[in-house]
């Protein structure tokens, strides 16, 4: 079923609020007191919204295959939980909850059982609750939906701005110091307001996560660029693997098909976003299993990689109307989007990545001079974002041209003139329009 962007955002809000209600209720039973378990001050947990958006789009493509649907649900639930915990840890510099142990990728029985319970709840929500939510939203006037979405968007933006303020302030001054200054009245009114916001947010976090711990001990001595698994490190992992992944696919196509073809995801440069994001996914989620036996890494990587490849195919079809690979002729394929052989490749690649490749690449990245590394990181982020936006716009415009739609705006005329069909087909020779 095709959803509009407005509907998807409203689904995100509804499931984010429902997830907050469920998690808050569970913790209220355990702790016998009501606390806000959300990342935001608002009653919403974005991870549940993101999780459910992926599921309501991907699960219908596996209709009739209940085991595969549940396996996809379990993987998406665990991966989303893991990433949410990882991001909150990097933002707050504190581990708010033991996310590394509470998923199927944590390697612990208790965490796996908890993840299975969450997956069952999410699966039943998609099957039983989502149709009624879809009907309810469809019956409301579009203007009401737009106003509701706009109000929540502004509220979340203001809430997130307050969080950023607290994070920045917290990295400059410790909470006890700010509290003491508030009590002594040693601040101007603007500073007092900011300090009160800071103190209020941290008080809420301390009540919601009384067992949170400092994420990493302070590192003494010389500053090292991209130490540990941090955003800078992950960006360079993405960049390196996107580049080499593109080269590997290009050589593979030359050896198997006898001709050179572009395997890039973007108009400019040899970068495969699928390979880059896959490497980030394996780095973040499988790092806890790096010390375990190879078979655990292989199994987790095979399932995670297969689900990742499948959902990538679904989302390119839904949002761009195109497909970039079709494995229908390969035995044991799943809707032509992935197959057993490539899942095995993902498992083997995961073992090689977490055991051998990542430690070496991580050491190389940390040898980059700090100033050069920070500067290069932001410059490359801006360039890659521009490249990705241009590529997406050129792809969407190509699909519309094939449907016979003429250029109606200046932007469409610009895309037609600078990114004609020949260029798009040369960059993405395997792209098919659905």
C-alpha positions as CSV (number, residue, x, y, z in Angstrom):
1,X,0.0,0.0,0.0
2,X,1.3,3.4,-1.0
3,X,1.3,6.0,1.8
4,X,1.8,9.8,1.5
5,X,4.6,11.5,3.4
6,X,2.0,13.2,5.6
7,X,0.5,9.8,6.5
8,X,4.0,8.4,7.3
9,X,4.8,11.3,9.5
10,X,1.5,10.9,11.4
11,X,2.2,7.1,11.7
12,X,5.6,8.0,13.2
13,X,3.9,10.3,15.7
14,X,1.2,7.9,16.7
15,X,3.5,4.9,17.1
16,X,6.1,7.1,18.9
17,X,3.5,8.1,21.4
18,X,2.1,4.6,21.8
19,X,5.6,3.3,22.3
20,X,6.2,5.9,25.0
21,X,2.9,5.0,26.7
22,X,3.8,1.3,26.7
23,X,7.4,1.8,28.0
24,X,6.3,4.3,30.6
25,X,3.5,1.9,31.8
26,X,5.9,-1.0,32.1
27,X,8.5,1.0,34.0
28,X,5.7,2.4,36.3
29,X,4.8,-1.2,37.2
30,X,8.4,-2.1,37.9
31,X,9.5,1.1,39.7
32,X,6.0,1.9,41.1
33,X,6.2,5.5,40.0
34,X,5.5,7.4,36.8
35,X,8.6,8.6,34.9
36,X,9.1,10.0,31.4
37,X,11.2,7.3,29.6
38,X,11.4,9.3,26.4
39,X,14.4,10.9,24.8
40,X,12.3,14.0,24.4
41,X,10.5,15.9,27.1
42,X,7.4,15.3,25.0
43,X,5.5,12.0,25.5
44,X,7.1,10.4,22.4
45,X,9.8,7.8,21.8
46,X,11.0,8.3,18.2
47,X,12.6,4.8,18.0
48,X,9.2,3.2,18.1
49,X,8.0,5.5,15.3
50,X,11.0,4.7,13.1
51,X,10.6,1.0,13.9
52,X,7.0,0.8,12.9
53,X,7.4,2.9,9.7
54,X,10.0,0.3,8.5
55,X,7.7,-2.6,9.4
56,X,4.4,-1.2,7.9
57,X,6.3,-0.7,4.6
58,X,8.4,-3.9,4.5
59,X,6.1,-6.5,6.1
60,X,3.3,-6.4,3.4
61,X,5.9,-7.4,0.7
62,X,6.3,-10.7,2.6
63,X,2.6,-11.5,2.8
64,X,2.0,-15.2,3.5
65,X,5.5,-15.9,4.7
66,X,4.9,-15.6,8.4
67,X,8.3,-16.9,9.6
68,X,10.1,-14.5,7.3
69,X,7.8,-11.6,8.5
70,X,8.6,-12.4,12.1
71,X,12.3,-12.7,11.4
72,X,12.3,-9.3,9.7
73,X,10.3,-7.9,12.6
74,X,12.7,-9.3,15.2
75,X,15.7,-8.0,13.3
76,X,14.3,-4.5,12.8
77,X,13.1,-4.2,16.4
78,X,16.6,-5.3,17.8
79,X,18.5,-3.1,15.3
80,X,16.4,0.0,16.1
81,X,16.7,-0.6,19.8
82,X,20.5,-0.9,19.5
83,X,20.9,2.2,17.3
84,X,18.6,4.2,19.7
85,X,20.7,3.2,22.7
86,X,24.0,3.9,20.8
87,X,22.8,7.4,19.7
88,X,21.6,8.4,23.1
89,X,24.9,7.2,24.6
90,X,26.9,9.3,22.1
91,X,24.6,12.4,22.7
92,X,24.4,12.3,26.5
93,X,27.8,10.6,27.0
94,X,26.0,8.3,29.4
95,X,24.6,4.9,28.9
96,X,20.9,5.5,29.8
97,X,19.9,1.8,29.6
98,X,21.7,-1.5,28.9
99,X,20.8,-1.5,25.2
100,X,23.7,-3.7,24.3
101,X,22.3,-6.6,26.3
102,X,18.6,-6.1,25.5
103,X,18.6,-7.2,21.9
104,X,19.2,-10.5,20.0
105,X,22.6,-9.0,19.0
106,X,23.7,-8.8,22.7
107,X,24.5,-12.5,23.0
108,X,22.5,-12.9,26.2
109,X,19.4,-15.1,26.6
110,X,17.5,-12.6,28.7
111,X,18.1,-9.9,26.2
112,X,17.0,-12.2,23.3
113,X,13.8,-13.1,25.1
114,X,13.0,-9.4,25.7
115,X,13.6,-8.7,22.1
116,X,11.3,-11.6,21.0
117,X,8.6,-10.2,23.3
118,X,8.9,-6.7,21.7
119,X,8.9,-8.3,18.2
120,X,5.7,-10.2,19.0
121,X,4.1,-6.9,20.2
122,X,5.3,-5.0,17.1
123,X,4.1,-7.8,14.7
124,X,0.7,-7.9,16.3
125,X,0.5,-4.2,16.1
126,X,1.1,-4.2,12.4
127,X,-1.5,-7.0,11.8
128,X,-4.3,-5.8,14.2
129,X,-3.9,-2.2,15.1
130,X,-2.4,-0.5,12.0
131,X,-5.5,-1.1,9.8
132,X,-7.7,0.8,12.2
133,X,-5.1,3.6,12.6
134,X,-4.8,3.9,8.9
135,X,-8.6,4.2,8.5
136,X,-8.8,6.7,11.3
137,X,-6.2,9.0,9.7
138,X,-7.8,8.5,6.3
139,X,-11.2,9.7,7.6
140,X,-9.9,13.0,9.0
141,X,-9.7,16.1,6.9
142,X,-6.4,16.8,5.2
143,X,-6.2,20.3,6.7
144,X,-6.6,18.9,10.2
145,X,-3.9,16.4,9.6
146,X,-1.5,19.1,8.2
147,X,-2.1,21.3,11.2
148,X,-1.6,18.5,13.6
149,X,1.7,17.4,11.9
150,X,2.9,21.0,11.8
151,X,2.3,21.6,15.5
152,X,4.0,18.4,16.5
153,X,6.9,19.1,14.1
154,X,7.5,22.6,15.7
155,X,7.1,21.2,19.2
156,X,9.6,18.4,18.5
157,X,12.0,20.9,16.9
158,X,11.8,23.1,20.0
159,X,12.3,20.1,22.3
160,X,15.3,18.9,20.3
161,X,16.8,22.4,20.4
162,X,16.5,22.4,24.2
163,X,18.2,19.0,24.3
164,X,21.0,20.3,22.1
165,X,21.4,23.3,24.5
166,X,21.6,21.0,27.5
167,X,24.1,18.7,25.8
168,X,26.4,21.5,24.8
169,X,26.2,23.1,28.2
170,X,26.7,19.8,29.9
171,X,30.0,19.3,28.1
172,X,31.2,22.6,29.4
173,X,30.0,22.5,33.0
174,X,29.0,19.7,35.4
175,X,25.5,19.6,36.8
176,X,26.5,20.2,40.5
177,X,28.3,23.4,39.6
178,X,25.2,24.7,37.7
179,X,22.9,23.8,40.5
180,X,25.1,25.6,43.1
181,X,25.2,28.7,41.0
182,X,21.4,28.7,40.6
183,X,20.9,28.5,44.4
184,X,23.4,31.2,45.1
185,X,21.8,33.5,42.5
186,X,25.1,34.3,40.9
187,X,23.8,34.3,37.3
188,X,22.1,36.8,35.1
189,X,18.4,36.0,34.4
190,X,19.2,34.5,30.9
191,X,21.9,32.3,32.4
192,X,19.6,31.3,35.3
193,X,16.9,30.3,32.8
194,X,19.4,28.2,30.8
195,X,20.8,26.6,33.9
196,X,17.3,25.8,35.1
197,X,16.5,24.1,31.8
198,X,19.7,22.2,32.1
199,X,19.0,21.1,35.6
200,X,15.4,20.2,34.8
201,X,16.4,18.0,31.9
202,X,19.1,16.2,33.9
203,X,16.7,15.7,36.8
204,X,14.2,14.1,34.4
205,X,16.9,11.8,33.0
206,X,18.1,10.8,36.5
207,X,14.6,9.9,37.5
208,X,13.9,8.0,34.3
209,X,17.2,6.2,34.2
210,X,18.6,5.9,37.8
211,X,21.1,3.3,36.7
212,X,22.6,5.2,33.9
213,X,26.4,5.2,33.8
214,X,29.1,7.3,32.2
215,X,29.5,6.0,28.7
216,X,33.3,6.1,28.6
217,X,35.9,7.0,31.1
218,X,37.7,10.3,30.5
219,X,40.7,9.9,28.3
220,X,43.8,11.6,29.6
221,X,46.7,12.7,27.5
222,X,46.9,13.6,23.8
223,X,43.7,14.0,21.9
224,X,43.1,11.3,19.4
225,X,40.8,11.9,16.4
226,X,37.7,9.6,16.2
227,X,38.5,7.6,19.3
228,X,36.2,4.6,19.8
229,X,33.0,4.0,17.9
230,X,31.9,7.6,17.5
231,X,30.2,9.6,14.7
232,X,33.5,10.7,13.1
233,X,34.7,7.1,13.1
234,X,31.5,5.8,11.6
235,X,31.5,8.5,8.9
236,X,35.0,7.4,7.7
237,X,34.0,3.8,7.9
238,X,31.0,4.6,5.7
239,X,33.2,6.5,3.3
240,X,35.9,3.8,3.0
241,X,33.5,1.0,2.7
242,X,31.3,2.8,0.2
243,X,34.3,3.4,-2.0
244,X,35.8,-0.1,-1.8
245,X,32.4,-1.7,-2.0
246,X,31.7,0.1,-5.3
247,X,35.1,-1.1,-6.6
248,X,34.4,-4.7,-5.5
249,X,31.0,-4.8,-7.2
250,X,32.5,-3.2,-10.4
251,X,35.2,-5.9,-10.6
252,X,32.7,-8.7,-9.8
253,X,30.4,-7.5,-12.6
254,X,33.4,-7.5,-15.0
255,X,34.4,-11.0,-14.0
256,X,30.8,-12.5,-14.1
257,X,29.3,-10.5,-17.0
258,X,32.3,-9.7,-19.0
259,X,31.8,-5.9,-19.1
260,X,32.5,-2.9,-17.0
261,X,29.5,-1.1,-15.5
262,X,28.9,1.6,-12.9
263,X,27.8,0.3,-9.5
264,X,27.8,3.7,-7.8
265,X,24.8,4.9,-5.8
266,X,25.4,8.6,-6.6
267,X,25.9,10.7,-9.7
268,X,29.4,11.9,-8.9
269,X,32.0,9.6,-7.5
270,X,32.4,5.9,-7.0
271,X,30.4,5.3,-3.8
272,X,27.9,2.6,-2.9
273,X,25.6,3.8,-0.2
274,X,24.4,0.3,0.4
275,X,27.9,-0.9,1.2
276,X,28.7,2.1,3.3
277,X,25.6,1.9,5.4
278,X,26.0,-1.8,5.7
279,X,29.4,-1.4,7.2
280,X,28.1,1.2,9.7
281,X,25.3,-1.2,10.6
282,X,27.7,-4.1,11.2
283,X,30.1,-1.9,13.1
284,X,27.6,-0.6,15.6
285,X,25.4,-3.7,16.1
286,X,27.9,-6.5,16.0
287,X,30.7,-4.8,18.1
288,X,29.5,-6.6,21.2
289,X,29.8,-10.0,19.4
290,X,33.3,-9.3,18.3
291,X,34.7,-11.2,21.3
292,X,32.4,-14.2,20.8
293,X,32.9,-17.2,18.6
294,X,32.9,-16.8,14.9
295,X,29.6,-18.7,14.5
296,X,27.7,-16.2,16.5
297,X,29.0,-13.3,14.4
298,X,28.3,-15.3,11.2
299,X,24.7,-16.0,12.2
300,X,23.9,-12.5,13.3
301,X,25.6,-11.0,10.3
302,X,23.8,-13.3,7.9
303,X,20.3,-12.4,9.3
304,X,21.1,-8.7,9.7
305,X,22.7,-8.4,6.2
306,X,19.8,-10.2,4.6
307,X,17.2,-8.1,6.3
308,X,19.2,-4.9,5.5
309,X,19.5,-5.8,1.8
310,X,15.8,-6.7,1.6
311,X,14.6,-3.5,3.2
312,X,16.9,-1.4,1.1
313,X,15.3,-2.9,-2.0
314,X,11.8,-2.2,-0.6
315,X,12.5,1.4,0.3
316,X,14.1,2.3,-3.1
317,X,11.0,0.9,-4.8
318,X,8.6,2.7,-2.5
319,X,10.3,6.1,-2.4
320,X,11.9,6.2,-5.9
321,X,9.8,3.8,-7.9
322,X,12.9,1.8,-9.0
323,X,14.8,-1.4,-8.3
324,X,18.6,-1.8,-8.5
325,X,18.9,-5.5,-8.2
326,X,16.8,-8.5,-8.9
327,X,17.8,-12.0,-7.7
328,X,14.7,-13.8,-9.0
329,X,16.8,-16.2,-11.1
330,X,18.9,-17.2,-8.1
331,X,17.7,-20.2,-6.1
332,X,16.3,-19.6,-2.6
333,X,15.6,-15.9,-3.2
334,X,13.1,-13.9,-1.2
335,X,11.0,-11.8,-3.6
336,X,14.1,-11.2,-5.7
337,X,15.4,-8.8,-3.1
338,X,17.9,-11.1,-1.3
339,X,18.7,-14.8,-1.3
340,X,20.3,-17.5,0.8
341,X,23.7,-17.3,-1.0
342,X,24.1,-13.6,-0.4
343,X,23.0,-14.0,3.2
344,X,25.8,-16.5,3.6
345,X,28.1,-13.9,2.0
346,X,26.9,-11.3,4.6
347,X,27.7,-13.7,7.4
348,X,31.2,-14.4,6.1
349,X,31.7,-10.7,5.5
350,X,30.6,-9.9,9.0
351,X,33.2,-12.3,10.6
352,X,35.9,-10.8,8.4
353,X,34.8,-7.2,9.2
354,X,34.5,-7.3,13.0
355,X,37.4,-9.7,13.5
356,X,40.0,-8.4,11.0
357,X,39.1,-5.4,8.8
358,X,37.5,-3.0,11.3
359,X,40.2,-3.1,13.9
360,X,42.8,-2.2,11.2
361,X,40.7,0.5,9.6
362,X,39.9,1.9,13.0
363,X,43.6,2.3,13.9
364,X,44.3,4.0,10.5
365,X,41.4,6.5,11.0
366,X,42.7,7.4,14.5
367,X,46.1,8.2,13.1
368,X,44.6,11.2,11.1
369,X,45.7,14.5,12.6
370,X,42.8,15.9,14.6
371,X,42.4,19.3,12.9
372,X,42.7,17.7,9.4
373,X,40.3,14.9,10.4
374,X,37.6,17.3,11.7
375,X,37.9,19.6,8.8
376,X,37.9,16.9,6.2
377,X,34.9,15.2,7.9
378,X,32.7,18.2,7.6
379,X,33.7,19.1,4.1
380,X,33.1,15.6,2.9
381,X,29.8,15.4,4.7
382,X,28.5,18.5,2.9
383,X,29.8,17.3,-0.5
384,X,28.2,13.8,0.0
385,X,24.9,15.3,1.1
386,X,24.8,17.5,-2.0
387,X,25.7,14.6,-4.2
388,X,23.1,12.3,-2.6
389,X,20.3,15.0,-3.0
390,X,21.2,15.6,-6.6
391,X,21.3,11.9,-7.3
392,X,17.9,11.4,-5.7
393,X,16.4,14.3,-7.6
394,X,17.9,13.1,-10.9
395,X,16.5,9.6,-10.2
396,X,13.0,10.8,-9.4
397,X,13.0,13.1,-12.4
398,X,14.1,10.2,-14.7
399,X,11.2,8.1,-13.5
400,X,8.8,10.9,-14.3
401,X,10.3,11.4,-17.7
402,X,9.7,7.7,-18.5
403,X,6.1,8.2,-17.6
404,X,5.8,11.1,-20.1
405,X,5.8,14.0,-17.6
406,X,7.2,17.2,-19.0
407,X,9.2,19.7,-17.1
408,X,6.8,22.0,-15.3
409,X,9.2,23.9,-13.0
410,X,12.6,25.5,-13.2
411,X,14.1,22.7,-11.1
412,X,12.7,20.0,-13.4
413,X,14.0,21.8,-16.5
414,X,17.5,22.1,-14.8
415,X,17.5,18.3,-14.1
416,X,16.4,17.5,-17.6
417,X,19.2,19.6,-19.1
418,X,22.0,18.5,-16.8
419,X,21.0,14.9,-16.0
420,X,19.4,13.4,-19.2
421,X,18.4,9.8,-19.6
422,X,21.7,8.7,-21.1
423,X,23.6,10.0,-18.1
424,X,21.2,8.4,-15.6
425,X,21.2,5.1,-17.4
426,X,25.0,5.1,-17.5
427,X,25.3,5.7,-13.8
428,X,22.6,3.1,-12.9
429,X,22.5,0.6,-15.7
430,X,20.6,-2.0,-13.8
431,X,17.9,0.4,-12.5
432,X,14.3,-0.7,-13.4
433,X,11.2,1.3,-13.0
434,X,8.3,-0.5,-11.2
